[in-house]
Amino acid sequence: MKFLGFFDDAQKLKIVRTDKKVSSCLDAFGEIMAEKMKHTSVDRDLVVMRHNFTMEDNKTKERWLHTSTMIISGDSAASGG
């Protein structure tokens, strides 16, 4: 939150009014994050997902844990990705 400038008194939230509607706090938060966290040509993506499932046998009612993990790294635009 500090990196995004939310504790900086100079930070200006953009509240856009369209069709008599005011953008939400979540929209303003998204605008700040999009500006501060946009990728440069040398940045790479990294996706990490982990799912934990509790499985149960219908007959014996025995339970066990199943874990599924995915880690994928992308290439930067500068390297042709």
Order of alpha helices (4+ residues) and beta strands (2+ residues): beta-beta-alpha-beta-beta
